[in-house]
């Protein structure tokens, strides 16, 4: 366990990469993220909650069990890890990260990636120390990847068209309807209905009319 109370998110990230355990509790039963939140170090909380060790992703770059080939090509591990660990979850930011990497911005590559994300999501929910936040994040990115595939297949302007759709505001008030519907659709498709986080998200968006 480590103490993020100093508020230095770079040091927090370095300690995580060095193997610091985030789920260990201190003498008063709090994890590192809970302690950081308690003292108001929200940047550190964000770093901890978004941390995903590269080796956990590299697991999918090797054939497992009876598989003859890995679920994730090695060349995609780096670009995918960059997206997984981003703290900016705006859909446009995620699409831009896809668009900037030619290896990733292809239908087959995105298909491989979103299937791996779905596996990680399932693992997060079924492991002993359930991680609903990480599971929801993996599911959300997977949904955006699947929508990227749709635009790559069906639109001449491809990912640029996706970005324009996400940014376009409603005439009367500028409200980004497409973006809102995409986020709501991803929440609705989350396969673990019993998750506390899912119920909180549904309660928070239900009163907001599009």
C-alpha positions in Angstrom: 0.0 0.0 0.0 1.1 3.6 -0.5 0.0 7.0 0.6 -1.2 9.4 -2.1 -1.8 12.2 0.4 1.0 14.3 -0.9 -1.1 15.1 -4.0 1.7 14.4 -6.5 0.0 12.4 -9.3 3.3 11.8 -11.1 4.7 10.1 -8.1 1.5 8.2 -7.6 1.7 6.9 -11.2 5.4 5.9 -10.7 4.5 3.9 -7.6 1.7 2.2 -9.4 4.0 1.2 -12.2 6.5 -0.1 -9.7 3.9 -2.5 -8.3 2.2 -0.6 -5.5 -1.0 -2.4 -4.5 -4.2 -0.3 -4.6 -6.6 -2.7 -2.9 -4.7 -3.1 0.4 -6.3 -1.2 3.3 -4.6 0.7 6.1 -5.2 0.6 9.8 -8.6 2.3 9.5 -9.7 0.1 6.7 -9.2 2.6 3.8 -7.5 1.9 0.4 -5.1 4.4 -1.1 -7.9 5.9 -3.4 -10.2 6.3 -0.4 -7.5 8.0 1.6 -6.7 10.4 -1.3 -10.4 11.2 -1.7 -10.7 11.8 2.1 -8.0 14.4 2.0 -9.2 16.0 -1.2 -6.5 14.8 -3.6 -8.8 14.0 -6.4 -6.1 14.0 -9.1 -4.5 11.1 -7.3 -7.9 9.3 -7.1 -8.3 9.7 -10.8 -4.8 8.3 -11.4 -5.4 5.3 -9.2 -8.8 4.5 -10.6 -7.5 4.7 -14.2 -4.4 2.7 -13.7 -4.2 -0.6 -15.6 -0.9 -2.4 -15.6 0.5 -3.1 -19.1 1.2 -6.7 -18.2 -2.5 -7.3 -17.7 -3.1 -6.3 -21.3 0.0 -8.1 -22.5 -1.6 -11.3 -21.2 -3.9 -11.2 -24.3 -1.0 -10.9 -26.7 0.0 -14.5 -26.0 -2.1 -17.6 -27.0 -4.0 -19.0 -24.0 -5.3 -22.5 -23.5 -6.3 -24.1 -26.8 -6.0 -20.8 -28.8 -3.6 -21.0 -31.8 -3.2 -17.3 -31.9 -3.4 -14.4 -29.4 -6.6 -12.5 -28.9 -4.7 -9.2 -29.3 -1.8 -8.7 -31.8 1.3 -7.4 -30.1 1.4 -4.2 -32.3 -2.0 -3.1 -30.9 -1.1 -3.5 -27.2 0.6 -0.1 -26.9 -2.0 2.0 -28.7 -4.8 0.2 -26.8 -3.1 0.6 -23.4 -2.7 4.4 -24.1 -6.5 4.6 -24.5 -7.3 2.4 -21.5 -5.2 4.5 -19.2 -6.4 7.9 -20.4 -8.2 10.0 -17.8 -10.1 12.0 -20.3 -13.2 9.9 -21.1 -14.8 12.4 -23.5 -15.9 10.3 -26.5 -14.3 12.7 -28.9 -11.0 12.3 -27.1 -11.2 8.6 -27.4 -12.0 8.7 -31.1 -9.1 11.1 -31.7 -6.7 8.7 -30.0 -8.0 6.0 -32.3 -7.7 8.2 -35.4 -4.1 9.3 -34.6 -2.9 5.7 -34.8 -3.1 4.0 -38.2 -2.6 0.6 -36.6 -5.8 1.1 -34.6 -8.0 2.9 -37.0 -9.0 -0.2 -39.0 -12.1 -2.3 -38.7 -10.2 -5.6 -37.9 -8.0 -4.0 -35.3 -10.9 -2.3 -33.5 -12.8 -5.6 -33.5 -9.9 -7.4 -31.8 -9.6 -4.5 -29.3 -13.2 -4.3 -28.3 -13.4 -8.0 -27.8 -10.4 -7.9 -25.4 -12.0 -4.9 -23.6 -15.2 -7.0 -23.1 -13.1 -9.8 -21.7 -11.4 -7.4 -19.3 -14.7 -6.0 -18.3 -16.0 -9.5 -17.5 -12.9 -10.3 -15.5 -13.2 -7.1 -13.5 -16.8 -8.0 -12.5 -16.1 -11.7 -11.7 -12.8 -11.4 -9.8 -12.7 -11.6 -6.0 -12.1 -7.9 -5.6 -14.7 -6.6 -8.0 -13.8 -3.4 -9.8 -17.0 -1.8 -11.2 -15.3 1.4 -12.2 -12.7 -0.3 -14.4 -15.4 -2.7 -15.8 -17.6 0.2 -16.8 -14.7 2.1 -18.3 -13.7 -0.9 -20.4 -17.3 -1.4 -21.5 -17.7 2.3 -22.4 -14.5 2.3 -24.6 -15.6 -1.0 -26.2 -18.9 0.7 -27.2 -17.1 3.7 -28.7 -14.8 1.3 -30.7 -17.9 -0.6 -32.0 -19.4 2.7 -33.1 -16.0 3.6 -34.8 -16.3 0.4 -36.8 -19.8 1.4 -37.9 -18.5 4.7 -39.2 -15.5 3.2 -40.9 -17.7 0.7 -42.7 -20.6 2.9 -43.6 -19.5 6.5 -43.9 -17.3 8.1 -46.5 -16.0 10.6 -44.0 -15.3 7.7 -41.6 -14.0 8.8 -38.1 -14.2 12.5 -39.0 -17.9 11.9 -39.5 -18.1 10.3 -36.1 -16.4 13.2 -34.5 -18.7 15.7 -36.3 -21.7 13.8 -35.1 -20.5 13.8 -31.5 -19.8 17.6 -31.6 -22.9 18.7 -33.4 -25.3 20.7 -31.2 -29.0 20.9 -31.5 -30.2 24.0 -33.3 -32.2 25.6 -30.5 -29.7 25.2 -27.7 -26.5 23.5 -28.9 -27.2 20.4 -26.9 -25.1 17.4 -28.3 -27.9 14.9 -28.8 -25.9 12.3 -30.6 -23.2 12.3 -27.9 -25.8 12.0 -25.1 -27.5 9.1 -26.9 -24.2 7.3 -27.3 -23.3 7.6 -23.7 -26.8 6.5 -22.6 -26.7 3.6 -25.0 -23.4 2.4 -23.5 -24.8 2.6 -20.0 -27.9 0.7 -21.1 -25.8 -2.1 -22.7 -23.7 -2.7 -19.6 -24.3 -6.4 -19.0 -24.1 -6.5 -15.2 -27.4 -5.0 -14.0 -26.7 -5.6 -10.3 -23.7 -3.3 -10.3 -24.0 -0.4 -7.9 -22.2 1.9 -10.2 -24.7 1.2 -13.0 -27.6 1.9 -10.8 -26.1 5.2 -9.7 -25.5 6.2 -13.3 -29.1 5.4 -14.3 -30.5 7.3 -11.3 -28.3 10.4 -12.2 -29.3 10.5 -15.9 -32.9 9.4 -15.7 -34.3 12.8 -14.7 -32.4 14.5 -17.6 -34.6 14.7 -20.7 -32.9 14.9 -24.1 
